[in-house]
Amino acid sequence: MNGKEKFLIDTNILIYFFDGKLTHKQKEIVIKIFQKSFNISVISKIEFLGFKDYIDDIKYEKAKDFLNYAKIIPFSDNLIYKIIDIKQKYNLKMEMQLLLLQH
């Protein structure tokens, strides 16, 4: 990571991190990314907070508090085309997808 990179974090990354399902190495990488650029789409916010395991009021409130640290990015056409371009170039796996936004 060279300092100019910005990331859009996928919903599954949020869930795996929040639920403690990442390996130690994966968790270290995700924490570094969060510290640098904790951005999620409005779609990921809906998916994350709507996740079936977060129906419990306490877990739901913790999930909402967790997202207070994130910048929520709306989906503009420009962003959609950047995501498509990145997905085509890097063929990222959906279950652990980190989308690198290039400015």
N, C-alpha and C positions, 0 to 999 in steps of 0.2 A: 504494500500500500504506500503510495507515494505522496499522500497528503492532498492531492487534487481530486481524489476519487470520492464520489458520493454513492451511497447505496440505498436501494429501495428493498426493504426486508420483506420477504414472503411470509404469508400467514403461518405456514408449517414451521418455519424457523421460530416464530414467536411462540407457538404452542410447544414445540420441543424444548425450547429454552425455559419458558415459564413453568413447564411441568417437570423440569429436571431430567429430560430424556436424551440430552446430548452427552457425548463422551467428554472427558476432561479437556482434551485437545480442542474439540469442536466448541465447547463452552468458552475457552480462552479466546478463540478466533472471533466468535460472535460478540463477546464483551468488547473486544478491541473495535469491532465495527460499530457497535452501539455507541461507544464513547466518541467515535469520529463522526458518525453520521447515522443517527437513529431515525430513519425516515420510513414511513409505511404509507400505503395507499388507503384511501377511504374504504375501498373494498376489503382490504386486509383488516381494518378496524372492525368492520361489520362481521366478517368471518370469525375473527378472533373472539370478540365479545359474544357472538352468537354460538360459539362452540358448545356442544352438548354437555361437556364436563364442567362448564362454568355456570350451570343453572343454580347451583348453591349460592345464596346471597353473599356469603363471605368470600368465596373464591371469585365470584363475579366482581365484587368491589375491589379485590386485590388486582384483578386483571385490568380494571378501569384505571386504578392508581398507577399501575405499571405503564399504561399507555400515555399517562400524563407527561412522560419523558420523551415521547416520540413526536416528531413533526408529521402531521397528517397531510399527505399530498393528494389533492384532487386529481382526477384523471382528465387531462386535456388531450386533444388530438395529438399534439406534439409529443407528450409523454407516451401515449399509446404507441406511436410509431417508433420511438426510441426503444421501448420495451420489445417490440416485435423485432427490430434490428438486432438487439443484443441476443435475444433468444435464438434467432437464426444463426448469428455468428458463433456463439459459444455453446449452443445445444445443451443448456443447463438442465439438470434433472429437476423435475417439478417438486419432488419431496424435500429438497434442500436448496431451493433456488435463491440466489442473491443476484439481484439485477444491478449491474454497474451502469450508472447514468453518466454519460460523457457530455461534458459541456463544451 
